Amino acid sequence: MRRASRSVTHNISEGYGGFHYSENAQFCRTSRGSAYELLDQPIDSLDIGYIENRHMKN
């Protein structure tokens, strides 16, 4: 989760430092992928039992 969250901002920064708009757009797409990866990780952790959802009714 740490790597995915850092990857979001790192890719945005790297794209901003590029010379062309298309480079920046590609890094932003990669950054969006990392953000979705980060959103999926708690769901996956819940599914495989690493964490519990204490607010769920049994």
C-alpha distance matrix in Angstrom:
0.0 3.8 5.5 5.1 6.1 8.5 9.7 11.0 13.3 14.2 15.5 17.4 18.9 19.9 21.5 23.3 24.8 26.2 29.8 29.9 28.8 27.7 25.4 23.7 23.5 21.9 19.1 18.6 18.5 15.8 13.8 14.5 13.2 9.7 10.0 11.1 8.5 6.0 9.1 9.7 7.0 8.8 12.0 11.6 10.9 13.9 15.9 15.8 16.5 13.6 13.9 17.0 18.0 20.8 22.2 23.2 26.9 28.0
3.8 0.0 3.8 5.5 5.2 6.1 8.4 10.2 11.6 12.1 14.2 16.1 16.9 18.0 20.2 21.7 22.8 24.6 28.3 28.9 28.0 27.3 24.7 22.9 23.3 21.8 18.6 18.4 19.0 16.1 13.9 15.3 14.6 10.8 11.3 13.4 11.2 8.7 12.0 13.2 10.8 12.3 15.6 15.4 14.4 17.4 19.6 19.2 19.7 16.5 16.7 19.8 20.9 23.3 24.7 26.1 29.8 31.1
5.5 3.8 0.0 3.8 5.5 5.2 5.9 8.8 10.5 10.0 11.7 14.3 15.1 15.5 17.7 19.7 20.6 22.0 25.7 26.2 25.6 24.6 21.8 20.5 20.9 19.1 15.9 16.4 16.7 13.5 11.8 13.8 12.7 9.0 10.7 12.8 10.3 9.0 12.8 13.6 11.6 14.0 16.9 16.1 15.9 19.2 20.8 20.3 21.3 18.5 19.2 22.4 23.5 26.3 27.6 28.6 32.3 33.4
5.1 5.5 3.8 0.0 3.8 5.5 5.0 6.6 9.4 9.8 10.5 12.8 14.5 15.1 16.5 18.7 20.1 21.2 24.9 24.9 23.8 22.7 20.3 18.7 18.6 16.9 14.0 13.8 13.8 10.9 9.0 10.4 9.2 5.5 7.0 9.1 6.8 5.7 9.5 10.6 9.5 12.2 14.6 14.3 14.7 17.7 19.1 19.3 20.6 18.2 18.6 21.5 22.1 25.1 26.0 26.8 30.5 31.8
6.1 5.2 5.5 3.8 0.0 3.8 5.4 5.5 7.4 9.0 10.5 11.7 13.3 14.8 16.2 17.7 19.4 21.1 24.7 24.8 23.6 23.0 20.7 18.6 18.7 17.7 14.5 13.7 14.5 12.2 9.3 10.6 10.7 7.1 6.9 9.9 8.9 6.4 9.6 11.8 10.9 12.6 15.4 16.0 16.0 18.6 20.6 21.1 21.9 19.3 19.0 21.6 21.8 24.5 25.1 26.4 30.1 31.8
8.5 6.1 5.2 5.5 3.8 0.0 3.8 5.4 5.7 6.1 8.6 10.2 10.8 12.2 14.3 15.6 16.8 18.7 22.4 23.1 22.3 22.0 19.3 17.3 18.1 17.0 13.5 13.5 14.9 12.3 9.6 12.0 12.4 8.8 9.6 12.9 11.8 10.0 13.3 15.3 14.2 16.2 19.1 19.2 19.2 22.0 23.9 24.1 24.9 22.1 22.1 24.9 25.3 27.8 28.6 30.0 33.8 35.4
9.7 8.4 5.9 5.0 5.4 3.8 0.0 3.8 5.6 4.9 5.9 8.5 9.7 10.2 11.9 14.0 15.2 16.5 20.2 20.5 19.7 19.0 16.2 14.6 15.3 13.7 10.3 10.7 11.7 8.8 6.7 9.6 9.6 6.4 8.3 11.4 10.3 9.8 13.2 14.8 14.3 16.9 19.2 19.1 19.7 22.6 24.0 24.2 25.6 23.1 23.4 26.3 26.7 29.5 30.2 31.2 34.9 36.4
11.0 10.2 8.8 6.6 5.5 5.4 3.8 0.0 3.8 5.6 5.6 6.5 8.9 10.2 11.0 12.6 14.7 16.0 19.5 19.4 18.1 17.6 15.4 13.1 13.3 12.5 9.3 8.4 9.8 7.9 4.5 7.0 8.2 5.7 6.1 9.7 9.9 9.2 11.8 14.2 14.4 16.7 18.7 19.3 20.2 22.7 24.1 25.0 26.3 24.1 23.8 26.3 26.1 28.9 29.1 30.2 33.9 35.7
13.3 11.6 10.5 9.4 7.4 5.7 5.6 3.8 0.0 3.8 5.5 5.1 6.1 8.5 9.9 10.5 12.4 14.5 18.1 18.5 17.4 17.8 15.3 12.6 13.7 13.6 10.0 9.4 11.9 10.4 7.2 9.9 11.8 9.5 9.6 13.3 13.7 12.5 15.0 17.6 17.6 19.5 21.9 22.6 23.2 25.6 27.4 28.1 29.2 26.7 26.3 28.7 28.5 31.0 31.1 32.6 36.3 38.3
14.2 12.1 10.0 9.8 9.0 6.1 4.9 5.6 3.8 0.0 3.8 5.5 5.1 6.1 8.6 9.9 10.7 12.7 16.4 17.3 17.0 17.0 13.9 12.0 13.7 12.9 9.1 10.0 12.4 10.1 8.0 11.5 12.6 10.3 11.7 15.1 14.8 14.2 17.2 19.3 19.0 21.4 23.7 23.9 24.5 27.2 28.8 29.1 30.4 27.8 27.9 30.6 30.8 33.4 33.9 35.2 38.9 40.7
15.5 14.2 11.7 10.5 10.5 8.6 5.9 5.6 5.5 3.8 0.0 3.8 5.4 5.0 6.0 8.5 9.8 10.8 14.4 14.6 14.0 13.6 10.7 8.9 10.2 9.1 5.4 6.7 8.9 6.9 5.5 9.2 10.3 9.1 10.8 13.8 13.9 14.2 16.9 18.8 19.1 21.8 23.6 23.8 24.9 27.6 28.7 29.3 31.0 28.7 28.9 31.5 31.5 34.4 34.6 35.6 39.3 41.0
17.4 16.1 14.3 12.8 11.7 10.2 8.5 6.5 5.1 5.5 3.8 0.0 3.8 5.5 5.2 6.2 8.7 10.1 13.5 13.6 12.4 12.8 10.5 7.6 9.1 9.5 6.0 5.6 9.1 8.6 6.4 9.3 11.7 10.9 11.4 14.7 15.6 15.5 17.6 20.0 20.8 23.0 24.8 25.5 26.7 29.0 30.3 31.3 32.7 30.6 30.3 32.6 32.3 34.9 34.8 36.0 39.6 41.7
18.9 16.9 15.1 14.5 13.3 10.8 9.7 8.9 6.1 5.1 5.4 3.8 0.0 3.8 5.4 5.1 6.3 8.9 12.4 13.6 13.2 14.3 11.4 8.9 11.5 11.9 8.5 9.1 12.6 11.7 9.8 13.0 15.1 13.8 14.6 18.0 18.5 18.1 20.6 23.0 23.2 25.4 27.6 28.1 28.9 31.5 33.0 33.6 34.9 32.4 32.3 34.8 34.6 37.1 37.2 38.6 42.3 44.3
19.9 18.0 15.5 15.1 14.8 12.2 10.2 10.2 8.5 6.1 5.0 5.5 3.8 0.0 3.8 5.5 5.2 6.6 10.4 11.7 12.2 12.5 9.1 7.8 10.7 10.2 7.0 9.2 12.1 10.8 10.1 13.6 15.0 14.0 15.7 18.8 18.9 19.1 21.8 23.8 24.0 26.7 28.6 28.7 29.7 32.5 33.7 34.1 35.7 33.3 33.5 36.2 36.3 39.0 39.3 40.4 44.1 45.9
21.5 20.2 17.7 16.5 16.2 14.3 11.9 11.0 9.9 8.6 6.0 5.2 5.4 3.8 0.0 3.8 5.3 5.2 8.5 8.8 8.6 9.0 6.0 4.0 7.1 7.4 5.0 6.8 9.9 9.7 9.5 12.4 14.2 14.2 15.6 18.3 19.1 19.7 21.9 23.9 24.7 27.4 28.9 29.2 30.6 33.2 34.1 34.9 36.7 34.6 34.7 37.2 36.9 39.8 39.7 40.6 44.2 46.1
23.3 21.7 19.7 18.7 17.7 15.6 14.0 12.6 10.5 9.9 8.5 6.2 5.1 5.5 3.8 0.0 3.8 5.5 8.2 9.0 8.7 10.6 8.4 5.7 9.0 10.5 8.4 9.0 12.6 12.9 11.9 14.5 16.9 16.7 17.4 20.4 21.5 21.6 23.7 26.1 26.9 29.2 30.9 31.6 32.8 35.2 36.4 37.3 38.9 36.6 36.4 38.8 38.3 40.9 40.7 41.9 45.6 47.7
24.8 22.8 20.6 20.1 19.4 16.8 15.2 14.7 12.4 10.7 9.8 8.7 6.3 5.2 5.3 3.8 0.0 3.8 6.7 9.0 10.3 11.9 9.1 7.8 11.6 12.3 10.2 11.9 15.2 14.9 14.3 17.4 19.3 18.8 20.0 23.1 23.7 23.8 26.2 28.4 28.9 31.4 33.3 33.6 34.7 37.3 38.5 39.1 40.7 38.3 38.3 40.9 40.7 43.3 43.4 44.6 48.3 50.3
26.2 24.6 22.0 21.2 21.1 18.7 16.5 16.0 14.5 12.7 10.8 10.1 8.9 6.6 5.2 5.5 3.8 0.0 3.8 5.8 7.8 8.9 6.1 6.2 9.9 10.3 9.3 11.6 14.2 14.2 14.6 17.4 19.0 19.2 20.7 23.3 24.0 24.7 27.1 28.9 29.7 32.4 34.0 34.1 35.5 38.2 39.1 39.7 41.6 39.4 39.6 42.2 42.1 44.9 44.8 45.8 49.4 51.3
29.8 28.3 25.7 24.9 24.7 22.4 20.2 19.5 18.1 16.4 14.4 13.5 12.4 10.4 8.5 8.2 6.7 3.8 0.0 3.8 7.0 8.8 7.2 8.1 11.3 12.2 12.2 14.2 16.6 17.1 17.7 20.2 21.9 22.4 23.9 26.4 27.2 28.1 30.3 32.1 33.1 35.8 37.2 37.4 39.0 41.6 42.3 43.1 45.0 43.0 43.2 45.7 45.4 48.3 48.1 49.0 52.6 54.5
29.9 28.9 26.2 24.9 24.8 23.1 20.5 19.4 18.5 17.3 14.6 13.6 13.6 11.7 8.8 9.0 9.0 5.8 3.8 0.0 3.8 5.4 5.3 6.6 8.9 10.2 11.2 12.7 14.7 15.9 16.9 18.8 20.6 21.7 23.0 25.1 26.3 27.5 29.3 31.0 32.4 35.2 36.2 36.5 38.4 40.8 41.3 42.3 44.4 42.6 42.8 45.1 44.7 47.6 47.2 47.9 51.4 53.4
28.8 28.0 25.6 23.8 23.6 22.3 19.7 18.1 17.4 17.0 14.0 12.4 13.2 12.2 8.6 8.7 10.3 7.8 7.0 3.8 0.0 3.8 5.4 5.1 6.2 8.7 10.1 10.6 12.4 14.4 15.2 16.5 18.6 20.1 21.0 22.8 24.5 25.7 27.1 28.9 30.7 33.2 34.1 34.7 36.7 38.8 39.4 40.7 42.8 41.1 41.1 43.2 42.4 45.4 44.7 45.4 48.8 50.9
27.7 27.3 24.6 22.7 23.0 22.0 19.0 17.6 17.8 17.0 13.6 12.8 14.3 12.5 9.0 10.6 11.9 8.9 8.8 5.4 3.8 0.0 3.8 5.4 5.0 6.2 8.7 9.8 10.6 12.5 14.1 15.3 16.8 18.6 20.0 21.3 22.8 24.5 25.9 27.3 29.2 32.0 32.6 32.9 35.1 37.3 37.6 38.8 41.1 39.7 39.9 42.0 41.4 44.6 44.0 44.4 47.8 49.6
25.4 24.7 21.8 20.3 20.7 19.3 16.2 15.4 15.3 13.9 10.7 10.5 11.4 9.1 6.0 8.4 9.1 6.1 7.2 5.3 5.4 3.8 0.0 3.8 5.4 5.2 6.4 8.7 10.0 10.8 12.4 14.4 15.6 16.9 18.6 20.4 21.3 22.9 24.8 26.2 27.6 30.5 31.4 31.5 33.5 36.0 36.4 37.2 39.5 37.8 38.1 40.5 40.2 43.3 43.1 43.6 47.1 48.8
23.7 22.9 20.5 18.7 18.6 17.3 14.6 13.1 12.6 12.0 8.9 7.6 8.9 7.8 4.0 5.7 7.8 6.2 8.1 6.6 5.1 5.4 3.8 0.0 3.8 5.5 5.3 6.2 8.7 10.0 10.4 12.4 14.4 15.4 16.5 18.6 20.0 21.0 22.7 24.6 26.0 28.7 29.8 30.2 32.0 34.3 35.0 36.1 38.1 36.3 36.4 38.6 38.1 41.0 40.6 41.4 44.9 46.8
23.5 23.3 20.9 18.6 18.7 18.1 15.3 13.3 13.7 13.7 10.2 9.1 11.5 10.7 7.1 9.0 11.6 9.9 11.3 8.9 6.2 5.0 5.4 3.8 0.0 3.8 5.5 5.0 6.3 8.7 9.7 10.5 12.5 14.4 15.2 16.7 18.5 20.0 21.2 22.9 24.8 27.4 28.0 28.6 30.8 32.8 33.3 34.6 36.8 35.4 35.3 37.4 36.6 39.7 39.1 39.6 43.0 44.9
21.9 21.8 19.1 16.9 17.7 17.0 13.7 12.5 13.6 12.9 9.1 9.5 11.9 10.2 7.4 10.5 12.3 10.3 12.2 10.2 8.7 6.2 5.2 5.5 3.8 0.0 3.8 5.4 5.1 6.3 8.6 9.9 10.8 12.6 14.4 15.6 16.8 18.7 20.3 21.4 23.1 26.1 26.7 26.8 29.0 31.4 31.6 32.6 35.0 33.5 33.9 36.2 35.8 39.0 38.7 39.0 42.4 44.1
19.1 18.6 15.9 14.0 14.5 13.5 10.3 9.3 10.0 9.1 5.4 6.0 8.5 7.0 5.0 8.4 10.2 9.3 12.2 11.2 10.1 8.7 6.4 5.3 5.5 3.8 0.0 3.8 5.4 5.0 6.1 8.6 9.8 10.5 12.3 14.4 15.2 16.5 18.5 20.0 21.3 24.2 25.2 25.4 27.2 29.7 30.3 31.2 33.3 31.5 31.7 34.2 33.9 37.0 36.9 37.5 41.0 42.7
18.6 18.4 16.4 13.8 13.7 13.5 10.7 8.4 9.4 10.0 6.7 5.6 9.1 9.2 6.8 9.0 11.9 11.6 14.2 12.7 10.6 9.8 8.7 6.2 5.0 5.4 3.8 0.0 3.8 5.4 4.9 6.2 8.6 9.8 10.4 12.5 14.1 15.2 16.6 18.5 20.2 22.7 23.6 24.3 26.2 28.3 29.1 30.4 32.3 30.7 30.5 32.6 32.0 35.0 34.6 35.2 38.7 40.6
18.5 19.0 16.7 13.8 14.5 14.9 11.7 9.8 11.9 12.4 8.9 9.1 12.6 12.1 9.9 12.6 15.2 14.2 16.6 14.7 12.4 10.6 10.0 8.7 6.3 5.1 5.4 3.8 0.0 3.8 5.3 5.1 6.4 8.8 9.9 10.8 12.5 14.4 15.5 16.8 18.8 21.6 22.0 22.5 24.8 26.8 27.1 28.5 30.7 29.5 29.6 31.6 31.0 34.2 33.8 34.0 37.4 39.1
15.8 16.1 13.5 10.9 12.2 12.3 8.8 7.9 10.4 10.1 6.9 8.6 11.7 10.8 9.7 12.9 14.9 14.2 17.1 15.9 14.4 12.5 10.8 10.0 8.7 6.3 5.0 5.4 3.8 0.0 3.8 5.4 5.1 6.4 8.8 10.0 10.6 12.5 14.5 15.5 16.9 20.0 20.8 20.7 22.8 25.2 25.6 26.5 28.8 27.2 27.6 30.0 29.9 33.1 33.1 33.4 36.9 38.4
13.8 13.9 11.8 9.0 9.3 9.6 6.7 4.5 7.2 8.0 5.5 6.4 9.8 10.1 9.5 11.9 14.3 14.6 17.7 16.9 15.2 14.1 12.4 10.4 9.7 8.6 6.1 4.9 5.3 3.8 0.0 3.8 5.3 5.1 6.3 8.8 9.8 10.6 12.6 14.4 15.6 18.3 19.5 19.9 21.6 23.9 24.8 25.9 27.7 26.0 26.0 28.2 27.9 31.0 30.9 31.5 35.1 36.8
14.5 15.3 13.8 10.4 10.6 12.0 9.6 7.0 9.9 11.5 9.2 9.3 13.0 13.6 12.4 14.5 17.4 17.4 20.2 18.8 16.5 15.3 14.4 12.4 10.5 9.9 8.6 6.2 5.1 5.4 3.8 0.0 3.8 5.4 5.0 6.4 8.6 9.8 10.7 12.5 14.6 16.9 17.6 18.5 20.6 22.4 23.1 24.6 26.6 25.2 25.0 26.9 26.2 29.3 28.8 29.2 32.7 34.5
13.2 14.6 12.7 9.2 10.7 12.4 9.6 8.2 11.8 12.6 10.3 11.7 15.1 15.0 14.2 16.9 19.3 19.0 21.9 20.6 18.6 16.8 15.6 14.4 12.5 10.8 9.8 8.6 6.4 5.1 5.3 3.8 0.0 3.8 5.4 5.2 6.2 8.7 9.9 10.7 12.6 15.6 15.9 16.1 18.5 20.6 20.9 22.1 24.4 23.2 23.4 25.6 25.3 28.6 28.5 28.5 32.0 33.4
9.7 10.8 9.0 5.5 7.1 8.8 6.4 5.7 9.5 10.3 9.1 10.9 13.8 14.0 14.2 16.7 18.8 19.2 22.4 21.7 20.1 18.6 16.9 15.4 14.4 12.6 10.5 9.8 8.8 6.4 5.1 5.4 3.8 0.0 3.8 5.4 4.9 6.2 8.7 9.8 10.7 13.7 14.9 15.0 16.7 19.2 19.9 20.8 22.8 21.1 21.3 23.7 23.7 26.9 27.2 27.6 31.2 32.6
10.0 11.3 10.7 7.0 6.9 9.6 8.3 6.1 9.6 11.7 10.8 11.4 14.6 15.7 15.6 17.4 20.0 20.7 23.9 23.0 21.0 20.0 18.6 16.5 15.2 14.4 12.3 10.4 9.9 8.8 6.3 5.0 5.4 3.8 0.0 3.8 5.4 5.0 6.3 8.8 10.2 12.3 13.5 14.6 16.2 18.1 19.2 20.7 22.2 20.7 20.2 22.2 21.7 24.7 24.6 25.2 28.8 30.6
11.1 13.4 12.8 9.1 9.9 12.9 11.4 9.7 13.3 15.1 13.8 14.7 18.0 18.8 18.3 20.4 23.1 23.3 26.4 25.1 22.8 21.3 20.4 18.6 16.7 15.6 14.4 12.5 10.8 10.0 8.8 6.4 5.2 5.4 3.8 0.0 3.8 5.3 5.0 6.2 8.8 11.1 11.3 12.3 14.6 16.2 16.8 18.5 20.5 19.5 19.2 20.9 20.3 23.6 23.4 23.4 26.9 28.5
8.5 11.2 10.3 6.8 8.9 11.8 10.3 9.9 13.7 14.8 13.9 15.6 18.5 18.9 19.1 21.5 23.7 24.0 27.2 26.3 24.5 22.8 21.3 20.0 18.5 16.8 15.2 14.1 12.5 10.6 9.8 8.6 6.2 4.9 5.4 3.8 0.0 3.8 5.5 5.2 6.4 9.7 10.3 10.2 12.3 14.6 15.1 16.2 18.3 17.0 17.3 19.6 19.7 23.1 23.5 23.5 27.0 28.2
6.0 8.7 9.0 5.7 6.4 10.0 9.8 9.2 12.5 14.2 14.2 15.5 18.1 19.1 19.7 21.6 23.8 24.7 28.1 27.5 25.7 24.5 22.9 21.0 20.0 18.7 16.5 15.2 14.4 12.5 10.6 9.8 8.7 6.2 5.0 5.3 3.8 0.0 3.8 5.4 5.4 7.7 9.6 10.3 11.3 13.5 15.0 16.1 17.4 15.7 15.4 17.7 17.6 20.8 21.2 21.8 25.4 26.9
9.1 12.0 12.8 9.5 9.6 13.3 13.2 11.8 15.0 17.2 16.9 17.6 20.6 21.8 21.9 23.7 26.2 27.1 30.3 29.3 27.1 25.9 24.8 22.7 21.2 20.3 18.5 16.6 15.5 14.5 12.6 10.7 9.9 8.7 6.3 5.0 5.5 3.8 0.0 3.8 5.7 6.6 7.4 9.4 10.9 12.1 13.5 15.5 16.7 15.6 14.7 16.3 15.5 18.8 18.7 19.0 22.6 24.3
9.7 13.2 13.6 10.6 11.8 15.3 14.8 14.2 17.6 19.3 18.8 20.0 23.0 23.8 23.9 26.1 28.4 28.9 32.1 31.0 28.9 27.3 26.2 24.6 22.9 21.4 20.0 18.5 16.8 15.5 14.4 12.5 10.7 9.8 8.8 6.2 5.2 5.4 3.8 0.0 3.8 5.8 5.3 6.2 8.6 10.1 10.6 12.4 14.3 13.7 13.5 15.2 15.0 18.6 18.8 18.5 21.9 23.0
7.0 10.8 11.6 9.5 10.9 14.2 14.3 14.4 17.6 19.0 19.1 20.8 23.2 24.0 24.7 26.9 28.9 29.7 33.1 32.4 30.7 29.2 27.6 26.0 24.8 23.1 21.3 20.2 18.8 16.9 15.6 14.6 12.6 10.7 10.2 8.8 6.4 5.4 5.7 3.8 0.0 3.8 5.4 5.1 6.0 8.6 9.8 10.7 12.1 10.7 10.9 13.4 13.9 17.4 18.4 18.4 21.9 22.8
8.8 12.3 14.0 12.2 12.6 16.2 16.9 16.7 19.5 21.4 21.8 23.0 25.4 26.7 27.4 29.2 31.4 32.4 35.8 35.2 33.2 32.0 30.5 28.7 27.4 26.1 24.2 22.7 21.6 20.0 18.3 16.9 15.6 13.7 12.3 11.1 9.7 7.7 6.6 5.8 3.8 0.0 3.8 5.4 4.9 6.1 8.6 10.0 10.4 9.1 8.1 10.1 10.3 13.7 14.6 14.9 18.5 19.6
12.0 15.6 16.9 14.6 15.4 19.1 19.2 18.7 21.9 23.7 23.6 24.8 27.6 28.6 28.9 30.9 33.3 34.0 37.2 36.2 34.1 32.6 31.4 29.8 28.0 26.7 25.2 23.6 22.0 20.8 19.5 17.6 15.9 14.9 13.5 11.3 10.3 9.6 7.4 5.3 5.4 3.8 0.0 3.8 5.4 5.2 6.2 8.8 10.0 10.1 9.3 10.4 10.1 13.8 14.3 13.6 17.0 17.9
11.6 15.4 16.1 14.3 16.0 19.2 19.1 19.3 22.6 23.9 23.8 25.5 28.1 28.7 29.2 31.6 33.6 34.1 37.4 36.5 34.7 32.9 31.5 30.2 28.6 26.8 25.4 24.3 22.5 20.7 19.9 18.5 16.1 15.0 14.6 12.3 10.2 10.3 9.4 6.2 5.1 5.4 3.8 0.0 3.8 5.4 5.0 6.3 8.5 8.7 9.4 11.3 12.2 15.9 17.0 16.1 19.2 19.4
10.9 14.4 15.9 14.7 16.0 19.2 19.7 20.2 23.2 24.5 24.9 26.7 28.9 29.7 30.6 32.8 34.7 35.5 39.0 38.4 36.7 35.1 33.5 32.0 30.8 29.0 27.2 26.2 24.8 22.8 21.6 20.6 18.5 16.7 16.2 14.6 12.3 11.3 10.9 8.6 6.0 4.9 5.4 3.8 0.0 3.8 5.5 5.4 6.1 5.1 5.9 8.6 10.3 13.8 15.6 15.2 18.4 18.5
13.9 17.4 19.2 17.7 18.6 22.0 22.6 22.7 25.6 27.2 27.6 29.0 31.5 32.5 33.2 35.2 37.3 38.2 41.6 40.8 38.8 37.3 36.0 34.3 32.8 31.4 29.7 28.3 26.8 25.2 23.9 22.4 20.6 19.2 18.1 16.2 14.6 13.5 12.1 10.1 8.6 6.1 5.2 5.4 3.8 0.0 3.8 5.6 5.2 6.0 5.1 6.0 7.2 10.8 12.4 11.5 14.6 14.8
15.9 19.6 20.8 19.1 20.6 23.9 24.0 24.1 27.4 28.8 28.7 30.3 33.0 33.7 34.1 36.4 38.5 39.1 42.3 41.3 39.4 37.6 36.4 35.0 33.3 31.6 30.3 29.1 27.1 25.6 24.8 23.1 20.9 19.9 19.2 16.8 15.1 15.0 13.5 10.6 9.8 8.6 6.2 5.0 5.5 3.8 0.0 3.8 5.6 7.8 8.3 9.0 10.1 13.6 14.9 13.2 15.7 15.3
15.8 19.2 20.3 19.3 21.1 24.1 24.2 25.0 28.1 29.1 29.3 31.3 33.6 34.1 34.9 37.3 39.1 39.7 43.1 42.3 40.7 38.8 37.2 36.1 34.6 32.6 31.2 30.4 28.5 26.5 25.9 24.6 22.1 20.8 20.7 18.5 16.2 16.1 15.5 12.4 10.7 10.0 8.8 6.3 5.4 5.6 3.8 0.0 3.8 5.9 8.1 9.8 12.0 15.2 17.2 15.7 18.2 17.2
16.5 19.7 21.3 20.6 21.9 24.9 25.6 26.3 29.2 30.4 31.0 32.7 34.9 35.7 36.7 38.9 40.7 41.6 45.0 44.4 42.8 41.1 39.5 38.1 36.8 35.0 33.3 32.3 30.7 28.8 27.7 26.6 24.4 22.8 22.2 20.5 18.3 17.4 16.7 14.3 12.1 10.4 10.0 8.5 6.1 5.2 5.6 3.8 0.0 3.8 5.4 6.7 9.6 12.3 14.9 13.8 16.1 15.2
13.6 16.5 18.5 18.2 19.3 22.1 23.1 24.1 26.7 27.8 28.7 30.6 32.4 33.3 34.6 36.6 38.3 39.4 43.0 42.6 41.1 39.7 37.8 36.3 35.4 33.5 31.5 30.7 29.5 27.2 26.0 25.2 23.2 21.1 20.7 19.5 17.0 15.7 15.6 13.7 10.7 9.1 10.1 8.7 5.1 6.0 7.8 5.9 3.8 0.0 3.8 7.0 10.3 12.8 15.7 15.4 18.2 17.7
13.9 16.7 19.2 18.6 19.0 22.1 23.4 23.8 26.3 27.9 28.9 30.3 32.3 33.5 34.7 36.4 38.3 39.6 43.2 42.8 41.1 39.9 38.1 36.4 35.3 33.9 31.7 30.5 29.6 27.6 26.0 25.0 23.4 21.3 20.2 19.2 17.3 15.4 14.7 13.5 10.9 8.1 9.3 9.4 5.9 5.1 8.3 8.1 5.4 3.8 0.0 3.8 6.9 9.3 12.1 12.4 15.4 15.5
17.0 19.8 22.4 21.5 21.6 24.9 26.3 26.3 28.7 30.6 31.5 32.6 34.8 36.2 37.2 38.8 40.9 42.2 45.7 45.1 43.2 42.0 40.5 38.6 37.4 36.2 34.2 32.6 31.6 30.0 28.2 26.9 25.6 23.7 22.2 20.9 19.6 17.7 16.3 15.2 13.4 10.1 10.4 11.3 8.6 6.0 9.0 9.8 6.7 7.0 3.8 0.0 3.8 5.8 8.8 8.9 11.7 11.9
18.0 20.9 23.5 22.1 21.8 25.3 26.7 26.1 28.5 30.8 31.5 32.3 34.6 36.3 36.9 38.3 40.7 42.1 45.4 44.7 42.4 41.4 40.2 38.1 36.6 35.8 33.9 32.0 31.0 29.9 27.9 26.2 25.3 23.7 21.7 20.3 19.7 17.6 15.5 15.0 13.9 10.3 10.1 12.2 10.3 7.2 10.1 12.0 9.6 10.3 6.9 3.8 0.0 3.8 5.5 5.8 9.1 10.4
20.8 23.3 26.3 25.1 24.5 27.8 29.5 28.9 31.0 33.4 34.4 34.9 37.1 39.0 39.8 40.9 43.3 44.9 48.3 47.6 45.4 44.6 43.3 41.0 39.7 39.0 37.0 35.0 34.2 33.1 31.0 29.3 28.6 26.9 24.7 23.6 23.1 20.8 18.8 18.6 17.4 13.7 13.8 15.9 13.8 10.8 13.6 15.2 12.3 12.8 9.3 5.8 3.8 0.0 3.8 5.6 8.1 9.6
22.2 24.7 27.6 26.0 25.1 28.6 30.2 29.1 31.1 33.9 34.6 34.8 37.2 39.3 39.7 40.7 43.4 44.8 48.1 47.2 44.7 44.0 43.1 40.6 39.1 38.7 36.9 34.6 33.8 33.1 30.9 28.8 28.5 27.2 24.6 23.4 23.5 21.2 18.7 18.8 18.4 14.6 14.3 17.0 15.6 12.4 14.9 17.2 14.9 15.7 12.1 8.8 5.5 3.8 0.0 3.8 6.5 9.4
23.2 26.1 28.6 26.8 26.4 30.0 31.2 30.2 32.6 35.2 35.6 36.0 38.6 40.4 40.6 41.9 44.6 45.8 49.0 47.9 45.4 44.4 43.6 41.4 39.6 39.0 37.5 35.2 34.0 33.4 31.5 29.2 28.5 27.6 25.2 23.4 23.5 21.8 19.0 18.5 18.4 14.9 13.6 16.1 15.2 11.5 13.2 15.7 13.8 15.4 12.4 8.9 5.8 5.6 3.8 0.0 3.8 6.4
26.9 29.8 32.3 30.5 30.1 33.8 34.9 33.9 36.3 38.9 39.3 39.6 42.3 44.1 44.2 45.6 48.3 49.4 52.6 51.4 48.8 47.8 47.1 44.9 43.0 42.4 41.0 38.7 37.4 36.9 35.1 32.7 32.0 31.2 28.8 26.9 27.0 25.4 22.6 21.9 21.9 18.5 17.0 19.2 18.4 14.6 15.7 18.2 16.1 18.2 15.4 11.7 9.1 8.1 6.5 3.8 0.0 3.8
28.0 31.1 33.4 31.8 31.8 35.4 36.4 35.7 38.3 40.7 41.0 41.7 44.3 45.9 46.1 47.7 50.3 51.3 54.5 53.4 50.9 49.6 48.8 46.8 44.9 44.1 42.7 40.6 39.1 38.4 36.8 34.5 33.4 32.6 30.6 28.5 28.2 26.9 24.3 23.0 22.8 19.6 17.9 19.4 18.5 14.8 15.3 17.2 15.2 17.7 15.5 11.9 10.4 9.6 9.4 6.4 3.8 0.0
